[in-house]
């Protein structure tokens, strides 16, 4: 089971134009911030749309989750949660499924995959790779990075 930090938060769905100073000021309005960083491409400075904020106390971090999770910023709704601690189990563990039939929902995916292990987040990206028919393809970094294998839907 994944373990979570008590003081470090992950913030998803940040607006592209959101600066590091704005990010630090937003979380600093809740409590003193130890570290805050919007994750960006090192060469271009392009924001990946997420960041991390570390507080000095667990109470301050929890308050920030309660106060800022779901906040609307520049027409985006941010998600604020306690960051998972890195472990050999969770490091680079993502499952990407492409070429799903257009009728498949996130709930359908959860129903099929949850019996095989816990799901932290399940999202169908808008305009994603969806096909009218044919097998889906999975890419799981948990076992072997970059490995692709056919996957029939439904499982």
C-alpha positions in Angstrom: 0.0 0.0 0.0 1.3 3.5 -0.9 2.6 5.7 1.9 2.0 9.4 1.9 4.1 12.3 3.2 2.6 14.3 6.1 4.1 17.6 5.0 4.7 17.4 1.3 1.8 18.1 -1.1 1.4 17.4 -4.9 -0.6 20.0 -6.8 -2.1 18.9 -10.1 -3.8 20.8 -13.0 -1.9 24.1 -12.5 -2.5 26.7 -15.2 0.3 26.9 -17.8 0.9 30.6 -17.0 1.1 30.1 -13.2 4.5 31.4 -12.0 6.7 30.0 -9.2 6.2 33.2 -7.3 2.4 32.9 -7.6 2.5 29.3 -6.6 4.6 30.0 -3.5 2.4 33.0 -2.5 -0.8 30.9 -2.9 0.4 28.2 -0.5 2.2 30.7 1.7 -1.2 32.3 2.3 -2.1 29.2 4.3 1.0 28.8 6.4 4.8 29.2 6.1 6.2 27.2 3.2 9.5 25.2 3.5 9.8 24.6 -0.3 7.5 25.2 -3.3 8.2 24.4 -7.0 6.2 24.2 -10.2 7.7 21.3 -12.3 9.0 22.5 -15.6 11.0 21.4 -18.6 14.6 22.3 -17.9 15.3 23.6 -21.4 12.1 25.4 -22.4 10.6 26.3 -19.0 7.3 24.8 -20.1 5.2 23.9 -17.1 4.2 20.3 -16.8 1.0 21.5 -14.9 1.9 20.2 -11.5 4.1 21.1 -8.6 5.1 20.3 -5.0 4.8 22.3 -1.8 6.3 21.3 1.5 5.2 22.7 4.8 6.9 22.7 8.1 4.1 20.9 9.9 1.6 18.1 9.0 -1.2 20.3 10.4 -0.3 23.1 7.9 -0.2 20.7 5.0 -3.6 19.2 5.9 -5.0 22.7 6.2 -3.7 23.6 2.7 -5.4 20.5 1.3 -8.7 21.4 2.9 -8.5 25.1 1.8 -7.1 24.9 -1.7 -8.2 21.5 -3.2 -10.7 22.3 -5.9 -9.8 26.0 -6.1 -10.4 27.6 -9.5 -7.3 29.2 -11.0 -7.3 30.7 -14.5 -10.2 28.5 -15.6 -8.6 25.3 -14.1 -9.5 23.5 -11.0 -6.4 22.4 -9.0 -6.1 19.2 -7.1 -4.2 19.3 -3.9 -3.2 16.1 -2.1 -0.5 14.6 0.1 2.4 13.4 -2.1 3.2 9.7 -2.1 6.6 8.7 -0.7 8.8 7.1 -3.3 9.3 3.4 -2.9 10.4 0.6 -5.1 6.7 -0.4 -5.4 5.4 2.9 -6.6 8.3 4.4 -8.5 7.4 5.0 -12.1 4.3 2.8 -11.8 1.8 4.0 -14.4 -0.5 2.2 -16.7 -1.4 3.9 -20.0 -4.2 2.4 -22.1 -4.7 3.6 -25.6 -7.2 2.8 -28.4 -10.1 2.3 -26.1 -13.6 2.2 -27.7 -15.2 5.6 -27.4 -18.0 4.3 -25.0 -15.5 3.3 -22.3 -15.6 5.4 -19.2 -13.2 5.9 -16.3 -15.7 3.9 -14.1 -15.5 1.0 -16.6 -11.7 1.0 -16.4 -11.8 1.0 -12.6 -14.3 -1.9 -12.5 -12.0 -4.0 -14.7 -8.7 -3.2 -13.1 -9.4 -2.7 -9.4 -9.6 -6.4 -8.6 -5.9 -6.5 -9.7 -4.7 -3.8 -7.3 -5.3 -0.4 -5.9 -5.9 2.5 -8.3 -4.7 5.9 -7.2 -6.0 7.9 -10.1 -7.9 7.0 -13.3 -8.4 9.6 -16.0 -9.4 9.5 -19.7 -7.6 12.3 -21.4 -9.7 14.5 -23.7 -9.0 14.0 -27.4 -7.0 10.9 -26.4 -6.3 7.9 -28.5 -9.7 6.3 -28.9 -10.7 3.8 -31.5 -14.0 2.6 -32.7 -12.8 -1.0 -32.5 -9.8 -3.1 -31.9 -7.6 -4.1 -29.0 -6.3 -1.5 -26.6 -2.5 -1.3 -25.9 -1.0 -1.0 -22.4 2.3 0.4 -21.4 3.2 -0.3 -17.8 6.4 1.1 -16.3 5.9 -1.0 -13.2 7.4 -4.2 -14.6 9.5 -3.2 -17.6 9.7 0.4 -18.8 8.5 0.9 -22.4 7.1 -2.6 -22.7 3.9 -2.8 -24.8 1.5 -5.7 -25.0 -1.9 -6.3 -26.5 -4.9 -6.0 -24.2 -8.4 -7.1 -25.2 -11.3 -4.9 -23.9 -13.1 -5.9 -21.8 -10.6 -8.1 -20.0 
